[in-house]
């Protein structure tokens, strides 16, 4: 038995093979490894990457000291 697709007779065997190859090929392609993400940042790198937006240098130093003191208290 065969089916007529786009005006051509296609055998059942060819349709079955096409279906199997498409399913297997698609699963192989989807299971391949994707792009590797970067390693997570350390705490120090994360702190350095966060900008402190202060209106003056004194305010920035105050914020940095406050954060350091808060970290020391939380480590106890």
C-alpha positions in Angstrom: 0.0 0.0 0.0 1.2 3.5 -0.6 0.1 7.1 -0.1 0.0 9.9 -2.6 1.9 12.9 -1.3 2.4 16.0 -3.6 1.4 13.8 -6.5 3.9 11.1 -5.9 3.3 7.6 -4.5 5.2 7.0 -1.3 5.4 3.5 0.2 4.6 2.8 3.8 8.1 1.6 4.5 9.6 4.9 3.4 7.1 6.8 5.6 8.0 4.6 8.6 11.7 5.0 8.1 11.3 8.8 7.7 9.4 9.0 10.9 11.9 6.9 12.8 14.9 8.8 11.5 13.3 12.1 12.2 12.4 11.2 15.8 15.9 9.7 16.5 17.7 12.5 14.7 15.8 15.1 16.6 16.4 13.5 19.9 20.1 13.3 19.3 20.4 16.9 18.2 18.4 18.1 21.2 20.4 16.0 23.7 23.7 17.4 22.6 25.4 19.8 25.0 24.6 23.4 24.7 26.8 26.4 25.4 28.6 26.2 28.7 27.8 28.9 31.2 30.6 30.7 33.0 31.6 29.6 36.5 29.7 31.4 39.2 31.3 34.5 40.7 33.0 34.4 44.1 31.6 36.7 46.7 34.6 39.1 46.4 34.1 39.3 42.6 30.4 40.0 43.0 31.1 42.8 45.5 33.6 44.4 43.2 31.2 44.3 40.2 28.4 46.1 42.1 28.8 49.9 41.7 28.1 52.1 44.6 26.4 55.3 43.4 27.2 58.0 45.9 27.1 61.7 45.4 30.5 62.2 47.1 33.6 60.2 48.0 32.8 60.6 51.7 29.4 59.0 51.2 30.9 56.1 49.2 33.5 55.4 52.0 30.7 55.5 54.6 28.7 53.0 52.6 31.7 50.7 52.2 32.5 50.8 55.9 28.9 50.2 56.8 28.7 47.1 54.6 32.0 45.8 56.0 30.7 46.2 59.6 27.5 44.5 58.7 29.3 41.6 57.2 31.5 41.3 60.3 28.4 41.2 62.5 26.7 38.6 60.4 29.8 36.3 60.5 29.6 36.0 64.3 
